[in-house]
Amino acid sequence: MIKLEEFRAGCVGLASCCGDELPECCFRCVYLIYQEAACSLPYYSCGYSLPDRLTQSQPMCLPEPD
């Protein structure tokens, strides 16, 4: 099983064939990235840790700050 903290930090990606390892909230999240490359399997990654992200909204997998 993938560690959500590592996935959200951008440390790991997940092959699309293993997408069932992601929590359901990831598939509704604006930060989920699906990429296809000619030389490898398509995979999912999380864009929350990217410095140039277009939104600053809180991802669904993190609790709202108090």
C-alpha positions in Angstrom: 0.0 0.0 0.0 1.2 3.5 -0.9 2.1 5.9 2.0 -0.2 8.9 1.4 2.3 11.3 3.0 5.1 10.3 0.5 2.6 10.4 -2.4 1.4 13.9 -1.4 5.0 15.1 -1.0 5.8 14.1 -4.6 8.3 11.5 -3.5 6.6 8.6 -5.2 4.3 8.0 -8.2 1.9 5.1 -8.7 1.4 3.2 -11.9 -2.1 3.6 -13.2 -2.7 -0.2 -13.1 -2.3 0.2 -9.3 -4.7 3.1 -9.0 -6.9 1.1 -6.6 -4.3 1.7 -3.9 -5.2 5.4 -3.9 -7.9 6.6 -1.5 -11.1 7.6 -3.3 -10.6 11.2 -2.3 -7.5 11.4 -4.6 -9.7 10.9 -7.6 -11.8 14.0 -6.7 -8.7 16.1 -5.9 -7.5 18.9 -8.1 -3.9 17.9 -7.4 -4.0 14.4 -8.9 -1.9 14.3 -12.0 -2.2 11.5 -14.6 0.8 11.3 -16.9 1.6 9.1 -19.9 5.1 8.7 -21.3 6.0 6.9 -24.5 8.6 4.8 -22.8 6.9 3.9 -19.5 3.6 3.0 -17.9 1.0 5.7 -17.3 1.1 6.8 -13.7 -0.5 9.0 -11.1 1.3 11.6 -9.0 0.3 14.3 -6.6 0.9 17.9 -7.5 0.3 19.4 -4.1 4.0 19.8 -3.4 4.7 21.6 -6.7 5.9 25.2 -6.1 4.1 26.5 -9.2 0.6 25.0 -8.5 -2.3 27.1 -9.6 -4.3 26.9 -6.4 -3.5 27.1 -2.8 -6.6 25.1 -1.7 -6.2 22.4 0.9 -6.3 18.8 -0.5 -9.1 16.6 0.6 -6.7 14.2 2.3 -5.4 16.8 4.8 -7.5 18.0 7.7 -8.6 21.7 7.5 -6.3 23.9 9.7 -7.8 25.3 12.8 
